[in-house]
Amino acid sequence: MVVGAVLDAQGRPICCELWPGNTADVTTLIPVVDRLRQRFGIGTVCIVADRGMISRETIEALEAEQRGWQYILGARMRSQNEVKNEVLSRAGRYRVVHPKRLKRDDPSPLKVKEVWVEDRRYVVCLNEDEARKDAADREAIVASLREQLRRGVKSLVGNKGYRRYLSGGDAPGLAIDEAKIAEDARDDGKWVLRTNTDLDAAEVALQSKRLWMVEHWFRSCKSLLQTRPIYHRCDETIRGHVFCSFLALVLRQELQARLEQRGHDPEWADVIRDLDRLQRVEVEQDGKRFLLRSEVQGTCGKVFQATGVALPPTVQQAPVAAPGCDDAPGATPPD
């Protein structure tokens, strides 16, 4: 199955969509967006997607006269000849959107450059921090590769990380391909966007970077809430399973927002652990029953304050059970 999520500008989940897997992007994207437009009364649409979505069929469908949607799509830098040979090789000055970081909280450095190929508009983005990281990673791979070649290691042919910098075909003729290294270095820290919008190039890049909110949402859904594995077989139960995870993410997002409003930024794992530690034990003494609450630890008190929920008293007399009820003492979570 494929799961889609709709988030607002603040990253809050609004709704989720499910459809069968193993289907082409263009056949799923258009119907889903059509449903969302009708459901929420959306007028103008701008599709922002990563490079896995860009294809001739997708762009033709988005630009069809009956839709005329705008889009910001990531472009494949190595496999698309137009991007590789014309866009990335085009000279031009970058414009600074975000300068070099001075503090950890500053946004990532970003530069943009607009390139037109006939009537097709591209925006080349550059993150100089990522460029330095890409260069260092490549230097480490090439240094290791040179050492392996010096030793005459035959297994290099099957190693994808090494193979991209090799030439010579068979193992006896393998050598470092300096041209491939130089070509790879040209793309350090860069990504390319194709768009038909009238937005400023900087805004195009910033809108594309907001995809991280969706990616973060899916990582949370898969890991923190353990959505997978799914053991259901019927479509209805699978949808119910995913929808429960979606509701949990909505609650988590709201709780995080309320904590941030109060100046708190706890780790989610700590929140779950501290809430699990909060217990209420029922005891009986001299014919009376009492509820004893465990000590509040870690982030627990901040969570209760942020949600406006009062903590149960440390000691509370339990209500008398109605006749005929079998209410045995035991450990129970607080109300």
C-alpha positions in Angstrom: 0.0 0.0 0.0 1.0 3.6 -0.4 0.2 6.1 2.4 -0.1 9.9 1.8 -0.4 12.6 4.4 -1.7 16.2 4.1 0.0 18.7 6.4 -0.7 22.4 6.8 1.9 25.1 6.7 2.9 24.5 10.4 3.4 20.8 9.8 0.2 19.7 11.5 -1.4 16.5 10.0 -4.8 17.2 8.5 -5.8 13.9 6.8 -4.2 10.8 5.3 -4.8 8.9 2.1 -4.2 5.2 1.2 -4.2 3.5 -2.2 -2.8 0.2 -3.6 1.0 -0.1 -4.0 2.9 -0.8 -7.2 1.1 1.9 -9.1 2.7 4.7 -11.2 3.0 8.1 -9.6 1.0 9.9 -12.3 -2.0 7.5 -11.9 -2.1 8.0 -8.1 -1.2 11.7 -7.7 -3.9 13.2 -9.9 -6.9 11.4 -8.4 -5.7 12.0 -4.9 -5.3 15.7 -5.4 -8.6 15.9 -7.2 -10.3 14.3 -4.1 -8.5 16.7 -1.7 -9.5 19.7 -3.8 -13.1 18.7 -3.6 -13.0 17.8 0.1 -11.3 21.0 1.3 -12.5 23.4 -1.4 -9.0 24.1 -2.7 -8.7 26.5 -5.6 -5.1 26.9 -6.6 -2.8 23.8 -6.5 1.0 23.7 -6.5 2.5 20.2 -6.3 5.8 20.0 -4.5 7.5 16.6 -4.9 11.0 15.1 -4.8 12.8 13.8 -7.9 11.0 10.4 -7.8 7.9 12.1 -9.1 9.3 13.9 -12.1 8.6 12.3 -15.5 7.3 13.4 -18.8 3.9 11.8 -18.2 3.6 13.5 -14.7 4.5 16.9 -16.1 2.1 16.6 -19.0 -0.7 15.6 -16.7 0.0 18.5 -14.4 0.1 21.0 -17.3 -3.0 19.6 -19.0 -5.5 22.3 -19.9 -8.3 21.0 -17.7 -5.9 21.3 -14.6 -3.1 23.8 -15.3 -1.6 23.0 -11.9 1.6 24.6 -10.8 4.5 22.4 -9.6 7.9 22.3 -8.0 9.6 19.0 -8.8 13.0 17.7 -8.0 15.0 16.8 -11.1 17.3 13.8 -11.5 20.7 15.4 -11.9 22.6 12.4 -13.3 20.1 10.6 -15.4 18.4 13.5 -17.2 20.6 14.8 -20.0 19.0 18.2 -20.1 19.8 18.8 -16.4 23.2 17.2 -16.5 24.5 18.8 -19.7 22.7 22.1 -19.9 21.3 23.2 -16.4 24.3 22.3 -14.2 26.9 23.4 -16.8 25.3 26.8 -17.3 27.4 29.7 -15.9 25.8 32.2 -13.6 26.0 33.8 -10.2 24.3 32.3 -7.2 22.1 34.5 -4.9 22.4 34.0 -1.2 19.2 33.1 0.5 20.6 32.0 3.9 24.3 32.9 4.7 26.8 30.6 6.5 25.6 29.5 9.9 26.8 31.5 12.9 24.7 29.6 15.4 23.4 26.1 15.6 19.8 27.3 15.4 20.4 29.3 12.2 18.9 27.8 9.0 21.1 25.8 6.7 23.1 27.9 4.2 21.4 28.2 0.9 22.2 29.8 -2.5 20.0 29.7 -5.6 20.5 30.3 -9.3 17.8 30.4 -12.0 18.3 28.6 -15.4 16.0 28.6 -18.4 16.2 25.9 -21.1 13.9 27.2 -23.8 10.5 27.6 -21.9 11.5 25.3 -19.1 12.5 26.9 -15.8 15.0 25.3 -13.4 16.3 26.5 -10.0 19.8 25.2 -9.0 20.2 25.1 -5.2 23.5 25.0 -3.3 24.2 24.2 0.3 27.9 24.8 0.9 27.9 22.8 4.2 26.6 19.8 2.2 29.1 20.5 -0.5 32.0 20.2 2.0 30.5 17.0 3.4 30.1 15.5 -0.1 33.7 16.3 -1.0 35.0 14.8 2.3 33.0 11.6 1.8 34.3 11.3 -1.8 37.9 11.9 -0.8 37.6 9.1 1.8 36.1 6.7 -0.7 38.8 7.5 -3.3 41.6 7.2 -0.8 40.3 3.8 0.2 39.9 2.9 -3.4 43.5 3.8 -4.2 44.8 1.6 -1.3 42.6 -1.3 -2.5 44.0 -1.0 -6.0 47.5 -0.9 -4.8 46.9 -4.2 -3.0 45.3 -5.7 -6.2 42.0 -6.4 -4.6 39.7 -8.1 -7.2 36.3 -7.5 -5.4 36.2 -3.8 -6.4 34.2 -4.6 -9.5 31.1 -5.5 -7.5 31.3 -2.6 -5.1 28.9 0.2 -6.2 30.6 2.8 -4.0 33.9 2.1 -5.7 32.7 1.3 -9.2 31.4 4.8 -9.9 35.1 6.1 -9.8 36.6 3.2 -11.8 37.4 2.7 -15.4 38.9 -0.2 -17.3 36.2 -2.8 -17.4 37.6 -6.1 -16.1 39.5 -6.3 -12.8 43.1 -6.5 -14.3 42.6 -3.2 -16.1 40.9 -1.2 -13.3 42.1 2.3 -12.7 40.9 5.5 -11.0 38.8 7.6 -13.4 39.7 11.2 -12.7 37.1 12.5 -15.1 34.3 10.8 -13.1 35.7 12.2 -9.9 35.7 15.7 -11.4 32.2 15.3 -12.7 30.9 14.1 -9.4 32.6 17.0 -7.6 30.6 19.4 -9.8 27.4 18.3 -8.1 28.6 18.7 -4.5 25.9 20.2 -2.3 23.6 20.8 -5.2 20.0 19.9 -6.1 17.9 21.0 -9.1 14.2 21.9 -9.2 12.0 22.3 -12.2 9.0 24.6 -11.8 6.3 26.4 -13.8 5.5 28.8 -11.0 6.1 32.6 -11.0 7.6 32.4 -7.5 11.0 33.9 -6.8 13.8 31.3 -7.1 14.5 31.6 -3.3 10.9 30.8 -2.5 10.9 27.9 -4.9 13.9 26.4 -3.0 12.3 27.1 0.4 9.0 25.5 -0.5 10.9 22.4 -1.7 12.8 22.2 1.5 9.5 22.0 3.4 9.1 18.5 2.2 11.2 17.5 5.3 8.1 18.0 7.4 6.3 15.2 5.4 9.4 13.0 5.6 9.7 13.6 9.3 6.0 12.7 9.7 6.5 9.4 7.9 9.6 8.5 10.0 7.6 9.1 13.1 4.7 7.1 11.9 6.9 4.1 11.0 9.3 4.1 14.0 7.9 6.0 17.0 4.4 4.7 16.7 5.4 1.3 15.3 2.8 1.4 12.5 4.5 -1.6 10.9 4.3 -4.5 10.7 0.6 -4.7 9.7 -0.9 -8.2 10.1 -4.4 -7.4 8.6 -5.6 -8.7 5.2 -8.8 -6.8 4.5 -8.7 -3.3 3.1 -11.0 -2.0 5.8 -8.9 -3.3 8.7 -5.7 -2.0 7.1 -7.2 1.4 6.7 -8.4 1.4 10.3 -4.9 0.4 11.5 -3.2 3.3 9.6 -5.9 5.7 10.6 -5.3 5.0 14.3 -1.6 5.7 13.7 -2.6 9.0 12.0 -4.8 10.0 15.0 -1.9 9.2 17.3 0.4 11.5 15.2 -2.2 14.3 15.4 -2.3 14.0 19.2 1.5 13.9 19.4 1.9 17.0 17.1 -0.6 18.9 19.3 1.2 17.9 22.5 4.5 19.0 21.1 3.1 22.3 20.0 1.7 23.0 23.5 5.0 22.0 25.1 6.9 24.4 22.8 4.5 27.2 23.7 5.6 26.8 27.3 9.3 26.7 26.3 9.8 22.9 26.6 11.4 20.7 24.0 11.6 17.2 25.5 12.6 14.0 23.6 9.5 12.0 22.7 11.0 8.8 24.1 11.5 10.6 27.5 7.8 11.7 27.4 6.6 8.2 26.8 8.9 6.7 29.4 7.9 9.3 32.1 4.2 8.9 31.4 4.5 5.1 31.6 6.1 5.4 35.1 3.1 7.3 36.4 0.9 4.6 38.2 -1.9 4.5 40.7 -2.2 1.7 43.2 -5.3 0.8 45.1 -4.8 -0.4 48.7 -7.2 -1.3 51.5 -6.7 -0.5 55.2 -9.1 -0.7 58.1 -12.0 -1.4 55.7 -11.2 1.7 53.7 -9.8 1.7 50.1 -7.3 4.3 49.0 -5.7 5.3 45.6 -2.0 6.1 45.9 -0.3 7.9 43.0 3.4 7.2 42.2 5.9 10.1 42.1 5.9 12.4 39.1 9.2 12.0 37.3 11.0 13.7 34.5 8.8 15.4 31.9 5.6 14.1 33.2 4.6 17.2 35.2 5.3 19.4 32.2 3.1 17.3 30.0 0.2 17.5 32.3 0.6 21.3 32.6 0.8 21.7 28.9 -2.4 19.8 28.3 -4.3 21.5 31.1 -4.9 18.2 32.9 -4.6 18.2 36.7 -2.5 15.4 38.2 -4.5 13.1 40.6 -3.8 13.7 44.3 -1.0 11.7 45.8 -3.5 10.0 48.2 -7.2 9.7 47.4 -10.0 7.7 49.1 -11.5 5.3 46.6 -15.2 5.5 46.0 -17.3 2.7 47.4 -18.0 0.0 44.8 -21.6 -0.5 43.9 -23.3 -3.7 45.2 -22.6 -6.6 43.0 -19.5 -5.2 41.4 -16.3 -7.2 41.6 -13.7 -4.4 41.8 -10.5 -6.1 43.1 -7.6 -3.9 44.2 -4.7 -3.6 41.9 -2.4 -1.3 40.0 -4.2 1.0 37.6 -3.2 4.0 35.5 -4.5 7.4 36.7 -7.7 8.9 35.2 
